[in-house]
Amino acid sequence: MLLIAGTGVIAWWLLPAGETPGHERDMLAALGYVMNWNLILGEQSYFDPTLRPPLLQHLWSLAIEEQFYLIWPLLFIAWMRLMGLRGLLAFALIGAAASSVLMALMYTPGMDPARVYFGTDTRASELLLGAALAIVWPPGSIPAAQSRRVGGLLDIGGLGALVGLGYAFAQLFAQDPRLYQGGFALVSVATAVVIAVVAHPQARLLPFLLGSAPMRWIGMRSYSLYLWHWPIFQITRPGMDVSLSGWQLFAVRIGITILLAELSYRFVEQPVRRGALNRIWRSLRNRPAAPAQPEHTPVPELVLVKHVPAPQPTPFKPTHPSAVREQGGRIDGLVSGSGD
């Protein structure tokens, strides 16, 4: 998600208009893990140097992996019920061979090989070969051989396979016909040999080389390095986007890629692996509900009270003596009358 959002910002605000046509469609294809078929149906070439490649084009390989992760468990359950573990192993090996043969048959020398390069059907051999290796060589349950020479033979074989991979990386380019006529299959076999040797308890040389601190550092960040390297390289094309070239441009590209990969690893990958998403979900789910509001919210009433002045005392007026005598006579009469 972070990569998709970042490339969206680059495509919409940093690059000239028209440089990345169809980026919105690419974003949706990346989210749905169908980027490889999106490139095939859009007739997007992986090898045209005159165009700026899509910034999310490299997600085609992750799309094939995710498609495999969805389909393989279903095939695993079905074949285990029908044929057992040996039947599943035979299915994986036959499927890997069939995928390689299909690639060779569909490849036409001199034509753009994008269809066979991106296709799930023509690239399934690598994944099926890995599944077969997991069946016959499960890590943690490989028995140690009795002979000590086994470790030496494993080291020699693993080192030879590793050298072969290095040669293929340095000498074979993406349009080399040898890749599509068995080359990718040989690369897959060599990779499987390297993995098998590293997983064996008696191997020494290859585990030492690939288990060193620098290699472990790269391996732990390999996913982020892969995600970020492609868009960085595509927006720093020499002579088109930047004035640098040669080793200076390569150093800048690698430095930016490592920086972004490290940030992603520390602040995205690691928190997610440690359960950050689950904690966020639990906190949202356990958040106390807000108190219900009454249908009619009471509004304070404003009471107007008219100020009434307090009554003033009547001033005392002295009475005339004659009036006092007259009043007293009346009182005496009333008293005497009541006595009768």
Residue frames relative to the residue before (quaternion, step in Angstrom):
aa qw qx qy qz dx dy dz
M 1.0000 0.0000 0.0000 0.0000 0.00 0.00 0.00
L 0.6513 0.5118 -0.3212 0.4590 3.58 0.94 -0.84
L 0.6515 0.5066 -0.3153 0.4685 3.58 0.96 -0.82
I 0.6620 0.5045 -0.3143 0.4566 3.58 0.88 -0.90
A 0.6561 0.4952 -0.3126 0.4761 3.58 0.96 -0.83
G 0.6609 0.5190 -0.3106 0.4443 3.59 0.95 -0.85
T 0.6774 0.4665 -0.2990 0.4839 3.58 0.92 -0.83
G 0.5869 0.5615 -0.3725 0.4489 3.59 1.14 -0.52
V 0.6383 0.5113 -0.3169 0.4803 3.57 0.99 -0.83
I 0.6579 0.5078 -0.3115 0.4607 3.59 0.93 -0.89
A 0.6968 0.4916 -0.2864 0.4368 3.58 0.85 -0.97
W 0.7569 0.4207 -0.2211 0.4485 3.58 0.90 -0.87
W 0.8167 0.2859 -0.1270 0.4849 3.60 0.97 -0.73
L 0.7564 0.4064 -0.2247 0.4607 3.60 1.03 -0.59
L 0.7286 0.4017 -0.2427 0.4989 3.59 1.03 -0.68
P 0.5970 -0.5670 0.4149 0.3872 3.60 -1.14 0.53
A 0.6131 -0.5638 0.4080 0.3739 3.55 -1.18 0.62
G 0.7934 0.2926 -0.2351 0.4792 3.56 -0.96 0.89
E 0.5147 0.6606 -0.4145 0.3563 3.59 1.23 -0.08
T 0.7931 0.1963 -0.0937 0.5690 3.58 1.09 -0.65
P 0.0083 -0.8230 0.5679 -0.0087 3.62 0.45 1.10
G 0.8136 0.2620 -0.1973 0.4802 3.54 -1.02 0.78
H 0.3511 0.7575 -0.5020 0.2256 3.59 1.17 0.29
E 0.6044 0.5523 -0.3696 0.4393 3.61 1.04 -0.64
R 0.6489 0.4967 -0.3167 0.4816 3.59 1.00 -0.80
D 0.6319 0.5301 -0.3325 0.4573 3.57 1.01 -0.75
M 0.6284 0.5371 -0.3381 0.4498 3.59 1.00 -0.76
L 0.6656 0.4857 -0.3032 0.4786 3.59 0.94 -0.85
A 0.6492 0.5100 -0.3197 0.4650 3.59 0.99 -0.79
A 0.6391 0.5164 -0.3298 0.4649 3.58 1.03 -0.73
L 0.6542 0.5059 -0.3180 0.4636 3.58 0.97 -0.80
G 0.7291 0.4125 -0.2353 0.4929 3.60 1.07 -0.69
Y 0.3939 -0.7437 0.4529 0.2943 3.60 1.31 0.06
V 0.5348 0.5707 -0.4431 0.4380 3.55 0.88 1.01
M 0.2130 0.8235 -0.5052 0.1455 3.57 1.16 0.56
N 0.6341 0.5459 -0.3548 0.4172 3.61 0.94 -0.73
W 0.6980 0.4417 -0.2753 0.4919 3.58 0.93 -0.84
N 0.5698 0.5645 -0.3804 0.4604 3.58 1.14 -0.47
L 0.6669 0.4840 -0.2969 0.4825 3.59 0.99 -0.81
I 0.6460 0.5173 -0.3249 0.4577 3.59 1.00 -0.78
L 0.7053 0.4604 -0.2708 0.4661 3.58 0.82 -0.99
G 0.6893 0.4530 -0.2766 0.4931 3.57 1.14 -0.61
E 0.3744 -0.7551 0.4591 0.2808 3.57 1.36 0.09
Q 0.2700 0.7663 -0.5237 0.2563 3.52 0.98 0.95
S 0.2851 -0.7669 0.5526 0.1589 3.56 -0.73 1.05
Y 0.3914 -0.7133 0.5391 0.2179 3.53 -1.05 0.82
F 0.7587 0.4338 -0.1542 0.4610 3.52 1.23 -0.49
D 0.4930 0.6581 -0.4425 0.3579 3.63 1.22 0.14
P 0.2439 -0.8157 0.5030 0.1489 3.64 -0.36 1.14
T 0.5998 0.6003 -0.3643 0.3837 3.61 1.19 -0.24
L 0.7196 0.3947 -0.2298 0.5231 3.58 1.22 -0.37
R 0.4734 -0.6126 0.5317 0.3434 3.54 -1.24 0.46
P 0.3892 -0.7298 0.5006 0.2556 3.62 -0.55 1.05
P 0.6145 -0.5342 0.4143 0.4066 3.60 -1.16 0.46
L 0.5278 -0.6741 0.4233 0.2964 3.54 -0.96 0.88
L 0.7280 0.3709 -0.2297 0.5289 3.59 1.22 -0.35
Q 0.3132 0.7950 -0.4805 0.1976 3.58 1.22 0.24
H 0.6546 0.5493 -0.3247 0.4053 3.59 1.00 -0.77
L 0.5630 0.6088 -0.3943 0.3963 3.60 1.22 -0.16
W 0.3964 0.7183 -0.4837 0.3049 3.58 1.24 0.10
S 0.6702 0.5030 -0.3162 0.4448 3.60 0.96 -0.80
L 0.6348 0.5074 -0.3300 0.4804 3.59 1.04 -0.71
A 0.6052 0.5528 -0.3566 0.4484 3.57 1.10 -0.64
I 0.6482 0.5033 -0.3220 0.4720 3.60 0.94 -0.85
E 0.6408 0.5246 -0.3285 0.4542 3.59 0.95 -0.81
E 0.6842 0.4798 -0.2991 0.4607 3.59 0.85 -0.91
Q 0.6206 0.5215 -0.3468 0.4718 3.58 1.02 -0.68
F 0.6391 0.5151 -0.3206 0.4727 3.57 1.02 -0.77
Y 0.6579 0.5191 -0.3140 0.4462 3.59 0.97 -0.82
L 0.6572 0.4891 -0.3129 0.4805 3.57 1.17 -0.48
I 0.7364 0.4333 -0.2321 0.4648 3.57 0.95 -0.87
W 0.6460 0.5726 -0.3378 0.3752 3.59 0.88 -0.90
P 0.6436 0.5115 -0.3683 0.4342 3.70 0.80 -0.70
L 0.6404 0.5125 -0.3350 0.4637 3.61 1.02 -0.71
L 0.6594 0.4862 -0.3028 0.4870 3.57 0.98 -0.84
F 0.6172 0.5558 -0.3410 0.4403 3.58 1.03 -0.76
I 0.6766 0.4829 -0.2967 0.4700 3.59 0.85 -0.96
A 0.6783 0.5033 -0.3029 0.4414 3.59 0.87 -0.96
W 0.7236 0.4373 -0.2655 0.4633 3.60 0.79 -0.95
M 0.6049 0.5392 -0.3672 0.4566 3.59 1.07 -0.56
R 0.6710 0.4812 -0.3044 0.4749 3.60 1.02 -0.72
L 0.7338 0.4377 -0.2396 0.4609 3.55 0.97 -0.84
M 0.8475 0.1852 -0.0298 0.4965 3.58 0.77 -1.05
G 0.4612 -0.6820 0.4562 0.3377 3.61 1.18 -0.30
L 0.7583 -0.3998 0.2647 0.4416 3.54 -1.35 -0.04
R 0.6557 0.4999 -0.3274 0.4614 3.61 0.93 -0.76
G 0.6347 0.5188 -0.3274 0.4699 3.56 1.01 -0.70
L 0.6374 0.5172 -0.3238 0.4705 3.56 1.06 -0.76
L 0.6343 0.5221 -0.3269 0.4671 3.58 1.01 -0.81
A 0.6549 0.5009 -0.3142 0.4707 3.60 0.94 -0.86
F 0.6372 0.5284 -0.3292 0.4543 3.57 0.98 -0.80
A 0.6639 0.5045 -0.3108 0.4562 3.60 0.91 -0.88
L 0.6854 0.4778 -0.2952 0.4634 3.60 0.88 -0.89
I 0.6569 0.4908 -0.3150 0.4778 3.59 0.95 -0.82
G 0.6467 0.5193 -0.3206 0.4575 3.58 0.99 -0.78
A 0.6396 0.5165 -0.3276 0.4656 3.59 1.01 -0.78
A 0.6643 0.4919 -0.3070 0.4717 3.58 0.93 -0.85
A 0.6542 0.5154 -0.3174 0.4534 3.60 0.95 -0.84
S 0.6367 0.5225 -0.3314 0.4602 3.59 0.99 -0.74
S 0.6587 0.4988 -0.3087 0.4712 3.60 0.97 -0.82
V 0.6450 0.5076 -0.3203 0.4730 3.59 1.00 -0.79
L 0.6361 0.5285 -0.3260 0.4581 3.58 1.00 -0.79
M 0.6272 0.5239 -0.3376 0.4671 3.59 0.99 -0.77
A 0.6742 0.4916 -0.3058 0.4585 3.59 0.87 -0.90
L 0.6755 0.4944 -0.3022 0.4561 3.60 0.98 -0.77
M 0.7087 0.4582 -0.2664 0.4656 3.58 0.99 -0.78
Y 0.5961 0.5792 -0.3710 0.4143 3.59 1.14 -0.44
T 0.1031 -0.7729 0.6249 0.0392 3.55 -1.00 0.94
P 0.4029 -0.7263 0.4936 0.2580 3.63 -0.49 1.09
G 0.7842 0.2994 -0.2470 0.4841 3.54 -0.99 0.91
M 0.6708 0.4443 -0.2949 0.5155 3.61 1.25 -0.22
D 0.6251 -0.5341 0.4086 0.3963 3.53 -1.26 0.43
P 0.2638 -0.8117 0.5008 0.1438 3.63 -0.57 1.09
A 0.2611 0.8138 -0.4978 0.1476 3.62 1.19 0.32
R 0.6396 0.5472 -0.3468 0.4137 3.62 0.95 -0.79
V 0.7293 0.3972 -0.2535 0.4960 3.59 0.84 -0.87
Y 0.6100 0.5552 -0.3535 0.4411 3.57 1.18 -0.45
F 0.7600 0.3826 -0.1947 0.4880 3.60 0.96 -0.87
G 0.5742 0.6652 -0.3748 0.2956 3.61 1.08 -0.61
T 0.4914 -0.6484 0.4974 0.3012 3.55 -1.02 0.81
D 0.6614 0.5230 -0.3101 0.4391 3.57 1.00 -0.83
T 0.7396 0.4089 -0.2345 0.4805 3.59 1.00 -0.75
R 0.7186 0.3936 -0.2552 0.5134 3.60 1.23 -0.17
A 0.4411 0.7143 -0.4466 0.3094 3.59 1.24 0.17
S 0.5123 0.6752 -0.4245 0.3185 3.60 1.16 -0.39
E 0.6340 0.5407 -0.3406 0.4355 3.61 0.98 -0.78
L 0.6982 0.4680 -0.2729 0.4679 3.56 0.90 -0.93
L 0.6624 0.4948 -0.3160 0.4654 3.59 0.96 -0.79
L 0.6265 0.5149 -0.3458 0.4720 3.59 1.05 -0.64
G 0.6314 0.5170 -0.3283 0.4757 3.59 1.06 -0.69
A 0.6332 0.5166 -0.3318 0.4712 3.58 1.04 -0.74
A 0.6418 0.5147 -0.3255 0.4660 3.59 1.00 -0.76
L 0.6348 0.5227 -0.3287 0.4645 3.57 1.02 -0.76
A 0.6469 0.5210 -0.3219 0.4544 3.59 0.99 -0.80
I 0.6348 0.5308 -0.3359 0.4500 3.60 1.11 -0.59
V 0.7844 0.3445 -0.1749 0.4852 3.60 0.82 -0.96
W 0.7837 0.2603 -0.1139 0.5524 3.60 1.20 -0.43
P 0.0762 0.8363 -0.5405 0.0512 3.63 0.72 0.97
P 0.4773 -0.6794 0.4691 0.3010 3.61 -0.78 0.94
G 0.7830 0.3282 -0.2541 0.4633 3.55 -1.05 0.80
S 0.7679 0.2974 -0.1887 0.5350 3.59 1.18 -0.26
I 0.4189 0.6903 -0.4820 0.3403 3.60 1.20 0.48
P 0.3355 -0.7641 0.5056 0.2188 3.63 -0.53 1.04
A 0.4554 -0.6684 0.5172 0.2797 3.56 -1.07 0.72
A 0.4394 -0.6973 0.5034 0.2594 3.56 -0.98 0.86
Q 0.5753 -0.6106 0.4257 0.3390 3.54 -1.21 0.51
S 0.6993 0.4643 -0.2712 0.4711 3.57 0.99 -0.77
R 0.4532 -0.6918 0.4951 0.2663 3.55 -1.03 0.84
R 0.5725 0.6124 -0.3788 0.3920 3.55 1.20 -0.45
V 0.5173 0.6526 -0.4170 0.3641 3.57 1.20 -0.42
G 0.6437 0.5330 -0.3307 0.4384 3.59 0.94 -0.83
G 0.6623 0.5055 -0.3038 0.4621 3.57 0.97 -0.83
L 0.6506 0.5060 -0.3149 0.4706 3.56 1.00 -0.84
L 0.6300 0.5268 -0.3321 0.4640 3.57 1.03 -0.75
D 0.6578 0.5098 -0.3169 0.4550 3.58 0.91 -0.86
I 0.6560 0.5060 -0.3163 0.4620 3.58 0.97 -0.82
G 0.6797 0.4888 -0.2907 0.4632 3.55 0.89 -0.91
G 0.6704 0.4966 -0.3019 0.4613 3.58 0.94 -0.86
L 0.6541 0.5045 -0.3159 0.4667 3.57 0.99 -0.81
G 0.6336 0.5259 -0.3294 0.4621 3.59 1.01 -0.75
A 0.6547 0.5010 -0.3141 0.4709 3.58 0.97 -0.83
L 0.6473 0.5189 -0.3175 0.4593 3.57 1.01 -0.81
V 0.6367 0.5072 -0.3204 0.4845 3.59 1.00 -0.77
G 0.6355 0.5292 -0.3265 0.4576 3.59 1.00 -0.76
L 0.6405 0.5068 -0.3226 0.4783 3.57 1.00 -0.75
G 0.6434 0.5169 -0.3242 0.4623 3.56 0.98 -0.79
Y 0.6354 0.5195 -0.3256 0.4694 3.58 1.00 -0.77
A 0.6615 0.5026 -0.3146 0.4593 3.59 0.89 -0.89
F 0.6490 0.5176 -0.3199 0.4567 3.57 0.99 -0.79
A 0.7313 0.4419 -0.2442 0.4586 3.57 0.93 -0.85
Q 0.7954 0.3676 -0.1611 0.4541 3.59 0.97 -0.79
L 0.7245 0.4151 -0.2524 0.4889 3.60 1.03 -0.61
F 0.1964 -0.7732 0.5934 0.1074 3.58 -0.81 1.00
A 0.7207 -0.5147 0.2619 0.3836 3.54 -1.24 0.51
Q 0.7343 0.3934 -0.2390 0.4989 3.60 1.13 -0.52
D 0.3683 0.7340 -0.4917 0.2895 3.57 1.24 0.25
P 0.4570 -0.7098 0.4543 0.2843 3.63 -0.62 1.02
R 0.5927 0.5986 -0.3722 0.3896 3.59 1.08 -0.61
L 0.5905 0.5823 -0.3691 0.4195 3.57 1.12 -0.58
Y 0.7522 0.4052 -0.2066 0.4768 3.57 0.92 -0.93
Q 0.6921 0.4211 -0.2649 0.5230 3.56 1.27 -0.12
G 0.8107 -0.2171 0.0655 0.5398 3.52 0.94 0.98
G 0.5205 0.6697 -0.4078 0.3380 3.59 1.20 -0.31
F 0.6605 0.4911 -0.3147 0.4727 3.57 0.91 -0.85
A 0.6222 0.5343 -0.3442 0.4571 3.60 1.04 -0.69
L 0.6611 0.4936 -0.3111 0.4717 3.60 0.95 -0.83
V 0.6189 0.5294 -0.3415 0.4692 3.59 1.03 -0.73
S 0.6454 0.5161 -0.3180 0.4647 3.58 0.99 -0.81
V 0.6542 0.5027 -0.3179 0.4672 3.59 0.95 -0.85
A 0.6563 0.5074 -0.3169 0.4598 3.59 0.92 -0.85
T 0.6389 0.5156 -0.3245 0.4697 3.57 1.00 -0.77
A 0.6454 0.5138 -0.3213 0.4651 3.58 0.98 -0.82
V 0.6273 0.5290 -0.3383 0.4606 3.60 1.03 -0.73
V 0.6424 0.5196 -0.3241 0.4608 3.59 0.91 -0.87
I 0.6713 0.4929 -0.3020 0.4639 3.59 0.88 -0.92
A 0.6563 0.5180 -0.3150 0.4491 3.58 0.93 -0.88
V 0.6625 0.4980 -0.3135 0.4635 3.59 0.94 -0.83
V 0.6559 0.5130 -0.3194 0.4523 3.60 0.88 -0.88
A 0.6972 0.4788 -0.2762 0.4564 3.59 1.02 -0.77
H 0.5868 0.5928 -0.3823 0.3976 3.61 1.16 -0.35
P 0.4937 -0.7012 0.4246 0.2903 3.63 -0.84 0.90
Q 0.7090 0.4643 -0.2774 0.4525 3.63 1.12 -0.45
A 0.5101 0.6204 -0.4377 0.4041 3.59 1.24 -0.03
R 0.1699 -0.8110 0.5558 0.0665 3.58 -1.02 0.81
L 0.7179 0.4889 -0.2825 0.4072 3.58 0.69 -1.06
L 0.7206 0.4505 -0.2664 0.4548 3.58 0.73 -1.06
P 0.6398 0.4946 -0.3526 0.4708 3.64 0.91 -0.67
F 0.6290 0.5294 -0.3400 0.4565 3.59 1.07 -0.69
L 0.6884 0.4834 -0.2899 0.4565 3.59 0.91 -0.91
L 0.7580 0.3843 -0.2112 0.4829 3.57 0.77 -1.02
G 0.6834 0.4747 -0.2938 0.4704 3.59 1.24 -0.28
S 0.3998 0.7136 -0.4834 0.3119 3.59 1.23 0.20
A 0.6912 -0.5121 0.3226 0.3949 3.54 -1.24 0.50
P 0.6777 0.4751 -0.3322 0.4524 3.68 0.77 -0.79
M 0.6681 0.4959 -0.3095 0.4603 3.58 0.97 -0.81
R 0.6292 0.5139 -0.3387 0.4747 3.58 1.06 -0.69
W 0.6257 0.5374 -0.3405 0.4514 3.58 1.00 -0.80
I 0.6712 0.4789 -0.2956 0.4825 3.57 0.93 -0.89
G 0.6643 0.5275 -0.3123 0.4278 3.56 0.91 -0.90
M 0.6737 0.4968 -0.3045 0.4546 3.57 0.95 -0.80
R 0.7478 0.3427 -0.1973 0.5333 3.58 1.18 -0.51
S 0.3436 0.7839 -0.4713 0.2129 3.58 1.24 0.16
Y 0.6290 0.5382 -0.3470 0.4408 3.58 1.00 -0.73
S 0.6860 0.4601 -0.2849 0.4864 3.59 0.87 -0.90
L 0.6188 0.5381 -0.3500 0.4528 3.58 1.00 -0.73
Y 0.6608 0.4966 -0.3093 0.4702 3.57 0.97 -0.82
L 0.6601 0.5260 -0.3244 0.4270 3.59 0.88 -0.86
W 0.7775 0.3979 -0.1977 0.4451 3.57 0.79 -1.01
H 0.5848 0.6243 -0.4018 0.3268 3.61 1.00 -0.60
W 0.6664 0.5481 -0.3232 0.3886 3.59 0.89 -0.91
P 0.7090 0.4256 -0.3070 0.4711 3.66 0.65 -0.88
I 0.6054 0.5450 -0.3664 0.4497 3.61 1.05 -0.65
F 0.6819 0.4811 -0.2960 0.4647 3.59 0.89 -0.88
Q 0.7024 0.4916 -0.2825 0.4303 3.60 0.99 -0.76
I 0.7072 0.3978 -0.2800 0.5131 3.61 1.15 -0.27
T 0.6906 0.3934 -0.2804 0.5383 3.59 1.28 0.23
R 0.1642 0.8109 -0.5428 0.1444 3.57 0.86 0.91
P 0.4604 -0.7025 0.4614 0.2857 3.60 -0.76 0.95
G 0.8160 0.2289 -0.1902 0.4955 3.54 -0.95 0.91
M 0.7272 0.3777 -0.2322 0.5241 3.60 1.23 -0.22
D 0.8001 0.2074 -0.0912 0.5555 3.56 0.86 -1.01
V 0.7971 0.1190 -0.0344 0.5910 3.58 1.05 -0.77
S 0.4919 -0.6681 0.4788 0.2871 3.54 -1.24 0.45
L 0.5527 0.6131 -0.3972 0.4010 3.58 1.24 -0.20
S 0.0018 0.7755 -0.6313 -0.0087 3.54 -1.29 0.34
G 0.7614 0.3993 -0.2622 0.4382 3.54 -1.31 0.07
W 0.8283 -0.2172 0.1626 0.4901 3.53 -1.17 -0.65
Q 0.5968 0.5671 -0.3750 0.4262 3.60 1.10 -0.57
L 0.6662 0.4737 -0.2985 0.4926 3.58 0.93 -0.87
F 0.6346 0.5304 -0.3393 0.4481 3.58 0.95 -0.80
A 0.6527 0.5117 -0.3176 0.4597 3.60 0.96 -0.84
V 0.6494 0.5066 -0.3220 0.4669 3.60 0.98 -0.81
R 0.6567 0.5147 -0.3127 0.4539 3.57 0.91 -0.89
I 0.6817 0.4798 -0.2923 0.4687 3.57 0.85 -0.96
G 0.6442 0.5312 -0.3306 0.4399 3.59 0.96 -0.80
I 0.6698 0.4795 -0.3021 0.4797 3.60 0.90 -0.88
T 0.6463 0.5258 -0.3228 0.4491 3.57 0.97 -0.84
I 0.6622 0.4974 -0.3074 0.4685 3.59 0.91 -0.88
L 0.6403 0.5299 -0.3308 0.4470 3.60 0.96 -0.82
L 0.6916 0.4623 -0.2817 0.4781 3.59 0.83 -0.96
A 0.6376 0.5256 -0.3297 0.4567 3.59 1.03 -0.76
E 0.6546 0.5083 -0.3131 0.4638 3.58 0.96 -0.81
L 0.6493 0.5043 -0.3181 0.4722 3.59 0.96 -0.82
S 0.6545 0.5033 -0.3133 0.4692 3.58 0.95 -0.84
Y 0.6593 0.5228 -0.3090 0.4433 3.55 0.95 -0.90
R 0.7253 0.4549 -0.2530 0.4505 3.57 0.84 -0.96
F 0.8218 0.3031 -0.1158 0.4683 3.55 0.79 -1.01
V 0.7288 0.3406 -0.2468 0.5404 3.61 1.24 -0.06
E 0.7455 0.4228 -0.2498 0.4507 3.59 0.52 -1.17
Q 0.7080 0.4730 -0.2820 0.4421 3.57 0.71 -1.03
P 0.6613 0.4826 -0.3376 0.4645 3.66 0.80 -0.77
V 0.6464 0.5086 -0.3323 0.4615 3.60 0.98 -0.77
R 0.6568 0.5074 -0.3146 0.4608 3.60 0.94 -0.82
R 0.7112 0.4415 -0.2538 0.4847 3.57 1.08 -0.64
G 0.6540 -0.5786 0.2956 0.3875 3.57 1.21 0.39
A 0.2747 0.7873 -0.5194 0.1868 3.61 1.11 0.45
L 0.6575 0.5098 -0.3260 0.4489 3.59 0.94 -0.81
N 0.6455 0.5116 -0.3259 0.4642 3.60 0.99 -0.77
R 0.6500 0.5074 -0.3239 0.4638 3.57 0.99 -0.78
I 0.6406 0.5096 -0.3305 0.4698 3.58 0.97 -0.78
W 0.6601 0.5108 -0.3112 0.4545 3.57 0.95 -0.87
R 0.6645 0.4953 -0.3114 0.4649 3.59 0.95 -0.86
S 0.6502 0.5107 -0.3330 0.4534 3.58 0.96 -0.77
L 0.6574 0.4888 -0.3177 0.4775 3.59 1.00 -0.71
R 0.6785 0.4950 -0.2994 0.4529 3.57 0.99 -0.81
N 0.7430 0.4032 -0.2195 0.4871 3.59 1.03 -0.76
R 0.4064 0.7074 -0.4904 0.3065 3.56 1.19 0.14
P 0.4600 -0.6889 0.4702 0.3046 3.65 -0.77 0.94
A 0.5021 -0.6642 0.4688 0.2948 3.49 -1.04 0.86
A 0.5337 -0.6198 0.4700 0.3318 3.55 -1.11 0.64
P 0.5546 -0.6178 0.4257 0.3599 3.64 -0.96 0.74
A 0.5225 -0.6549 0.4534 0.3040 3.50 -1.04 0.89
Q 0.3703 -0.7199 0.5471 0.2129 3.53 -0.99 0.84
P 0.4882 -0.6502 0.4817 0.3270 3.63 -0.95 0.78
E 0.6324 -0.5551 0.3826 0.3815 3.50 -1.22 0.59
H 0.7759 0.1655 -0.0884 0.6023 3.56 0.99 -0.85
T 0.2782 -0.7713 0.5511 0.1550 3.52 -0.46 1.15
P 0.4073 -0.7204 0.4908 0.2725 3.59 -0.65 1.02
V 0.2045 -0.7614 0.6088 0.0888 3.47 -1.06 0.93
P 0.4804 -0.6717 0.4667 0.3165 3.59 -0.72 0.93
E 0.3450 -0.7484 0.5342 0.1887 3.53 -0.91 1.03
L 0.3087 -0.7324 0.5818 0.1726 3.50 -1.10 0.79
V 0.1279 -0.8059 0.5772 0.0303 3.56 -0.48 1.23
L 0.2046 -0.7728 0.5938 0.0911 3.50 -0.79 1.09
V 0.0817 -0.7945 0.6017 0.0046 3.58 -0.70 1.06
K 0.3371 -0.7435 0.5440 0.1941 3.51 -0.74 1.08
H 0.3877 -0.7248 0.5237 0.2238 3.54 -0.86 0.95
V 0.0898 -0.7792 0.6201 0.0121 3.51 -0.70 1.20
P 0.3883 -0.7388 0.4922 0.2472 3.59 -0.60 1.03
A 0.5353 -0.6264 0.4629 0.3267 3.55 -1.03 0.80
P 0.5380 -0.6295 0.4406 0.3467 3.65 -1.04 0.74
Q 0.3937 -0.7218 0.5285 0.2115 3.49 -0.98 0.90
P 0.4906 -0.6578 0.4659 0.3310 3.66 -0.89 0.77
T 0.4743 -0.6677 0.5001 0.2811 3.53 -1.12 0.86
P 0.4563 -0.6955 0.4731 0.2902 3.57 -0.75 0.91
F 0.4725 -0.6843 0.4861 0.2688 3.57 -0.98 0.86
K 0.0975 -0.7739 0.6253 0.0239 3.50 -0.99 1.08
P 0.4037 -0.7235 0.4977 0.2566 3.64 -0.61 0.99
T 0.3865 -0.7354 0.5184 0.2025 3.58 -1.01 0.95
H 0.5584 -0.6020 0.4596 0.3384 3.55 -1.15 0.67
P 0.5866 -0.6180 0.3827 0.3572 3.66 -0.91 0.75
S 0.6409 0.5291 -0.3415 0.4390 3.60 0.98 -0.74
A 0.6435 0.5109 -0.3291 0.4654 3.53 1.04 -0.73
V 0.6242 0.5368 -0.3439 0.4516 3.55 1.06 -0.66
R 0.6505 0.5065 -0.3188 0.4677 3.57 0.98 -0.86
E 0.6531 0.5169 -0.3255 0.4475 3.58 0.95 -0.85
Q 0.6607 0.5052 -0.3018 0.4660 3.55 0.98 -0.87
G 0.6520 0.5150 -0.3201 0.4552 3.53 1.01 -0.75
G 0.6277 0.5327 -0.3461 0.4500 3.56 1.05 -0.71
R 0.6282 0.5341 -0.3378 0.4539 3.55 0.97 -0.74
I 0.6567 0.5075 -0.3159 0.4597 3.55 0.93 -0.83
D 0.6463 0.5231 -0.3233 0.4518 3.57 0.99 -0.85
G 0.6462 0.5287 -0.3190 0.4486 3.53 1.03 -0.82
L 0.6518 0.5140 -0.3167 0.4590 3.52 0.95 -0.79
V 0.6565 0.5082 -0.3151 0.4598 3.54 1.02 -0.81
S 0.6783 0.4854 -0.3031 0.4608 3.57 0.90 -0.91
G 0.6298 0.5421 -0.3341 0.4448 3.60 1.02 -0.74
S 0.6764 0.4814 -0.3106 0.4629 3.50 0.95 -0.72
G 0.6075 0.5420 -0.3721 0.4457 3.56 1.16 -0.45
D 0.6075 0.5337 -0.3747 0.4536 3.63 1.02 -0.54
